Amino acid sequence: MSLFLGLPQWSHPAWPGQLLGQGAKPADHLADYARVFNTVEGNTTFYALPTPETVRRWSEAVPDEFRFAFKFPQTISHQSDLVSVDKQVSDFIALLGPLHHKLGLLKLQLPARFGPSGLPRLAEFFNRLPRDFSYAIEVRHPDFFAKGDAERALNRMLMEKGINRIMLDSRPLFSVAASTPAMIDAQGKKPQLPVHLLATGQAPVVRLIGLPDPVANHPFLPSWLPHWRQWLAEDKDLYLFVHTADNAQAPALARQIVQLLGQEMAPWPGEVDRARQGVLMF
């Protein structure tokens, strides 16, 4: 069993001196991040493709046990609607070649308009993917959360193919009225959908979208703990990605989740720097 715990990004202006080393150059942020976390959501590939040199640097910056979870480009999932995308898919996967051995998941996020009528197209898309990798999907059409025929058909297809259905929990984010720019922005961008609790593959994926104050999220965590422990006990790889409204406090919330699971987190590079300077004592 393996717990892969990570954040939606490996760099943030609020993290140097905390999660990241004090004064670390942006090029060093991924290496600092990977000293603490063992996975990251690669959302950057949804918006634009990196250069081959950038991919090589990413691979060199992290240890062999680190796992990236890159998202398929939006040109495949949104603009092309999964139609005639074989070359785009093969080019994307080939681009990631230098870190194929560090790919935990390739994630497909579908737009809210992609509904039950698209299931045959989705099944064919998965049939044509290389079998050397693990895949996860995030759906957003309301019918896939209604506990009806559409959701059952989706879940059945994913279980047959071993595809992991991403579990999104945005309840904390929408539990209060937005009163800050960060909250207004987050509530405007993140979907508000029911939470489902079904592991359709061998690598359950949970995306927790929390409030800026880590402690304010604690009421939403106890219901998750039995499921996380069960999946780990079943020898599944659990991917847990922790967000907060603007992600400034996402590392702190992740640390608290680790403590609730009875595990330990490596010292943060920024805190080690401060301890050496006599600012922080352990």
N, C-alpha and C positions, 0 to 999 in steps of 0.2 A: 504494500500500500504506500501511497505517496500523497502528501499534501503539497500542492503547488499554490503558494500564496503570493499575490502580487497586486499591483496598482494599475490604473489605466495609462500611466506614463512613467518614464524614469527620470524626468527632470521637471522642476517647478521652482519659480522664483523664491518661494518660501522655504525650500528644503535645505539649501546650503547652510552649514552650521548645525544642522539637525540630522536628517537622513543622509545628506551628502556632505562631503568634506568641506570644511571652512575654506573658502577661496578656491575651490576646485574649478577647473576650466570646464565649460560645457562638454568638451570632448571626453572628459573623465567621468561624467555623471552616470553613464550606464554602468561602468565598472564599479563605482561606489554603490549604486543601487543594487547590483547583483551580489554584493557582499552580505546583503540583508535579505533580499527576496529572491525566490528561485523561478519566477515567471513574471511576465508583463503582457498586458494587452497591447498588441501592435496595431493600434487604430490608425497610425499614420499611413499605412498602406491602403486604407480605404479612400483616402483623398488624393494621394499622389504616390508614384512609384519611386523608391530610392534608386540611387545609382549603384552599379555593381561594387564600386569601391566602398560605398557606405555600408552595404550588406556585409562585406568582408570585415570592416571595422567592428560592426555589431557582433559578429561571431567571435572575433578576437578579444572582445571586451569582457566576455562572460565565461564562467567555467563550463565544463562539459555537461554538468548536471542541470544547468539552467535551461528553461524551456520558454521559447517565444510562442505567442498565440496571435498570429497575424490574421488580419481581416482581408478577405477578398476585396479587390478594388470595386468602387461603386460603379465603374463602367461595366462590370459584369453583373452585379446584383440589381442595380437600379436603372441604369441607362439602357442596358441590353435586355433586361428581364430574363436572363439566363438563356437567351436565344442566340444560337450561332456564336458561342463564346469559346469553343475548343482552343483556338489559337491564343486567345487572351489568357485562358487558364494555364495552358502549357507554358506560355512566356512568363507568367507571374511565378509559377512554381520553379521554373528554371532560374529565374533571377535570384531566388532565395537559395540557390544551390550551395553556397559556402556554409550555410547553417542548417542544412537539411537534418543533420544529426542532433540539432538543438531545437527542432520544431516540435512543440507539444501539440498544438492544434492549428488547423486552418479554419477560420470562422467565416460563416456566411450570414450576413445580416440582410434580411429582406425588408422592403418598404411595407408600410401599413396597407397599401393597395393590393399587395400580393396575397390573394385569398385562396379558398378551396379549389377554385377552378384551375389554379396553377399547379396543383399537386402532381399531375402526370409529368409536367415539365420539370418540376423539382426532382422527382424520382429519376428521370432520365439524366438530369445534370449530375446527380450523385453516381449513377451507373457509369458515367464516363470519366469520373475522377480517378487518378492513380490510387492504387490500394496501399501504397507505401506510407500513408500518412493518416492521422486521426483528424476527424472533422467535427465541427459543431455548428449549429444553426440557431439564429435568433429570429423568431417570427413576431409580427406585430399586428396582424389582422385580428380584429375582435372575435371572429368565428373560431379561431384557434385557441380561444380561452373560454369558450362557452360550454364546455363539457358535453358537446353534442357530437353528431356524426363527423363533422369536419375535424374536430380535434382528435377524435379517436382514429380517424384515417391517417392523420399526420403522425400521431404517436406510433401507430402500428408500422407505418412505412419506415420511420426512423429506427425503431427497434429491430426491424428485419435487416436493415442495412448497417446497424451499429453506429448510427450518427447521434451525437449528443445534442439534445435540445437544451439550449441555454436557459437558465432560470434567472429571470430578472426580478429583483425586489426593490421597487422604488417607493414602498410604503413610508419609510422614514422621511424621504424628501418631501412627500406630499402630505405629511401629517400636521404641518403647520402652514400658516399663511406666509407667503414670501414677503419679507420686509427689508431685504438687502439686495444690492445689485447681483451678488453671486447667487442668491436663492431665486431671484426673478429669472435670471439667465438659465439656471439649472432646470427649474420647473418648466420653462418654455421649450427646452430642448429634449428633456428625458420623457419617455412614454410613461403613462400611468395605466398600468395593466394589472389584471389579477396575477397572483403568484401561483405557479404550478410547481409540484414537488415530485416529478417523475424523472428518474435517471433512465434515459432511453439507450445509453451506450455505456462503455466502460470508463468514461472520463467525465463525470458530472461537472457542469460548469455553472457557478453561481456568480452573478453580478449584483453586488449590494450597493445601492445608491443612497448614501447616508446624509445626515444633517451636518452642518459645519462643526458643531460641538460634538466630539466623539462620544461623550457620556450620554448625550441625548438620544443616541441610537440604541442604548442598552436594552430598552423594553422590547425591541424587535429581534434581538438575538437569541433568547432562550428557545424559541420555537424551531430555530434552525439547528441548534446543537445536536439533538438526537439524530437528525438526518445526516449531518456531516460525519458524525461518529459511525453511523451505520454503514455509510458508503465506504469509509476507510476500513472498517472491519470486514467488509465484503471484498477487500482487495482491489478496490477501484482507485483510480487516480482522481483526486478531487482538486479541481481548479476553482479557487476562490479569489475573485477580484473585488477589491474594496475601493469605493469612491466616497468622496464627500462633495458638497455643493461645488466648490471651486478646486477641490482636491488638496488644498493647503494642509488640511488636517487628516488626510487619508492615511498617511503612515501611522499616526497616533491611533486611529481606529483599528488599523490592522494589528498593531501591537496588542491592543486590548482583546481582540478576537483570539490571538494566539494564546494569551493568558487564559481565556475562558476554555480553550481546548486543551489546556494543561501542557502546552509545549513552550519552547523557548525561542526567542528571536536573537539573532546575532547583534552585538553592539553596533549602533549607528556610527558611520565614519565621522560625521560632524560632532557627535558627542564625545568620541574618543579624542578628537582634536581639542575640544574644549577642556577635557579632563587633563590632557597633557599640559595645557596652559594654566592649570589650576583654577579654571572657572567652574568646572563641574566635577564632583567627586562621586564615585560609585560606592 
